[in-house]
Amino acid sequence: MKPVFNLNDIECTAIDTSRYSEKKIKLLVARLDTIHPVVSGNKLFKLYYFVEEALQSTQKTILTFGGAWSNHLVATAYACKVNGLRSIGIVRGEAAEKLSVTLNDCIAYGMQLKFISREQYASKDDEIFLQQLKNEFGDCTIVPEGGYHPTGARGASLIMDMIKMHNADYVCTAIGTATTFAGLMQQQDAAKKIIGIPVLKNMTDIPERVRYLNNRFVDESNLWTDYHFGGYAKYNQALLDFMNELFTNHHLPTDFVYTGKMMYAVIDKIKQDFFDNHSTIICLHTGGLQGNGSFAAGTLVF
Ligand SMILES: *Cc1c(COP(=O)(O)O)cnc(C)c1O
């Protein structure tokens, strides 16, 4: 049996760049966000081969890790539900009296949750701890937090199959764990350059991460490290204004944690004349739009 995801041809939104540059630049946004309203598209790709492995196993169970707002956790719960797998989520920190929207979504998709202390969570990659979890829940396919594993990168590389017909010169993505970025690099020949925009501050270990994920060499000039806006989930008015403009001018909704920062970086580089005339750029809209729900009404125009 193959993992069933609804990964039909991904639609692309074309962004008219004439207001940013006189050069002819073709800018396409691959809308992985349209795959599902809650589940980030790139997360499903990262899970692809883990799901395949679990489907082939006898225990048909996936166990994974995340915080109370983890896009990865809810993606796993969803992928397991549609594939008829059992899912177990190990959650960082004690259960709050009122569970987060994300955790309620996980439960709605049938995920069994276990809350552990932050101290215990720190050993989430230790063999002994993982064996204890298997003793408690039975044998299972274990997915590291965020899908950060060579198997996750291999799944993310499938994204390239869906966009390579555009013959892009540049493929751009936001970087969290760098698993998606590494996956794209796995099919490097399909584009001249894979660009990563870290959304965390001082993320200096991306080359090591990619070496672990698929043993590729990262040219650090392809990492645009100045667009984190202060760090993970940090933002300022300039970012919000930009996101509103992007929606008003191009009908493109973005989120403030990942895709807003990535698009800000790409448009900024267009304005700075970084790209050659007649370049084709594809930006991955990885999803995350539900995160904007944390803003007061009226902050965003969409
Ligand atoms: C998780 C996530 C990312 C980052 O992906 P990594 O593979 O961890 O680098 C980007 N965008 C969205 C919307 C995400 O949820």
The ligand as an SDF file (V2000), in Angstrom:
LIG
                    3D

 15 15  0  0  0  0  0  0  0  0999 V2000
    7.7260   23.5960    9.5330 C   0  0  0  0  0  0  0  0  0  0  0  0
    7.5030   24.6650    8.5630 C   0  0  0  0  0  0  0  0  0  0  0  0
    8.5610   25.1800    7.7890 C   0  0  0  0  0  0  0  0  0  0  0  0
   10.0070   24.7590    7.9910 C   0  0  0  0  0  0  0  0  0  0  0  0
   10.3170   23.5120    7.4640 O   0  0  0  0  0  0  0  0  0  0  0  0
   11.6670   22.7670    7.8960 P   0  0  0  0  0  0  0  0  0  0  0  0
   11.6740   21.5370    7.0660 O   0  0  0  0  0  0  0  0  0  0  0  0
   11.5440   22.4490    9.3570 O   0  0  0  0  0  0  0  0  0  0  0  0
   12.8180   23.6510    7.6440 O   0  0  0  0  0  0  0  0  0  0  0  0
    8.2710   26.1430    6.8510 C   0  0  0  0  0  0  0  0  0  0  0  0
    6.9940   26.6030    6.6880 N   0  0  0  0  0  0  0  0  0  0  0  0
    5.9620   26.1400    7.4300 C   0  0  0  0  0  0  0  0  0  0  0  0
    4.6230   26.7340    7.2270 C   0  0  0  0  0  0  0  0  0  0  0  0
    6.1740   25.1570    8.3930 C   0  0  0  0  0  0  0  0  0  0  0  0
    5.1440   24.7290    9.1450 O   0  0  0  0  0  0  0  0  0  0  0  0
  1  2  1  0
  2  3  1  0
  2 14  2  0
  3  4  1  0
  3 10  2  0
  4  5  1  0
  5  6  1  0
  6  7  2  0
  6  8  1  0
  6  9  1  0
 10 11  1  0
 11 12  2  0
 12 13  1  0
 12 14  1  0
 14 15  1  0
M  END
$$$$
